[in-house]
Amino acid sequence: MKRRPLIAGNWKMHTTSQEAKQLASAVIQAANKVSGRDVMIAPPYTALAAVSTILSGTGVILGAQNVHWEEQGAFTGEISASMLKDLGCNMAIVGHSERRHVFGETDFMINRRITGALQFGLVPVFCIGETLKQREAAQTLKVLEDQVRGGLAGIELRDGARIVVAYEPVWAIGTGKTATETQAQEAHSFIRTLLADIYEKNIAGQIRILYGGSVKPENIDILMQQDDIDGALVGGAALKAEMFERIICFQ
Ligand code: PGA
C-alpha cells in the first residue's frame, strides 16, 4: 500500500517568533515546489501563533512538540490538545527521545499524551527508538516492542491516518550518525509487523512510519526508497532553509 510521504521539521528549543516566521515562509516556498507529500513544522510553543498565521491557507501542517492529556487544569507548564487545535495545530510530537531521556517521560505518560491528542483530533507523531547501549546489547527490537505496546496500550484505531510513528534511534539524534537504510528499514518493518499485531494489517499498512536521526540532504533519498520508510522527522537540518528544502524535495 502506498502511503503519502510526510517530512516533518522539529525545531526543538530554537527560533524567536520573528525567526520562526522567516523560516516558515521559506518552508512554504519549498513545499510549493513539490507535490504528493505532506510537510509539517513544529516550532516552539512561543512561535505557534505567529507561524500559524503564516501557514494559514498553505498546505504546510502546523505541529506542536508535545501535548498534555487533560483539556485544562492545574498543570503548570503544560499545553492541552484543545489549546493547540485552537492555534491551528493538526499534529503533535509525543514521546520524543529528549522528552524520554532528559525529562524522564515514561511509556505510561506518553500513552496518556497520545490518548489526549487523539481525543481532540490532533495527529500524534509517536516517537520511539533505542539507545546505543541497547543496540549494542542486541535489545533494539525488544525496546521498540515495549515502547510501541506501552505507548499504544488501550488505544483503539480504526484509521491508520490518525497517527504517525517516528523511529528515531537515540544514538542518531543530533550526532551526525544516521542509521543505514538497511538498519532503518529493518526497524520500520518490525514496527509495522507489531502494529499489524495490535491493530489490523490494513490499518498497520496505513500508518506512516517516519525515520529520524541526522536526516540530511545527503541521506534522504536513499532512506525514502525503503519500503517501510514513509517520511522523516528532521531536527538540525530543519532549521536551515536550504537543507530542509532539499529534504522536502527528496526523490
Ligand atoms: P536531528 O534530530 O535531525 O538533529 O538528529 C531529529 C529529532 O530529534 O527529531
Boltz pocket constraint, residues with backbone or C-beta under 6 A from the ligand:
constraints:
  - pocket:
      binder: B
      contacts: [[A, 10], [A, 168], [A, 172], [A, 173], [A, 174], [A, 175], [A, 176], [A, 212], [A, 213], [A, 214], [A, 215], [A, 233], [A, 234], [A, 235], [A, 236], [A, 237]]
      max_distance: 6.0
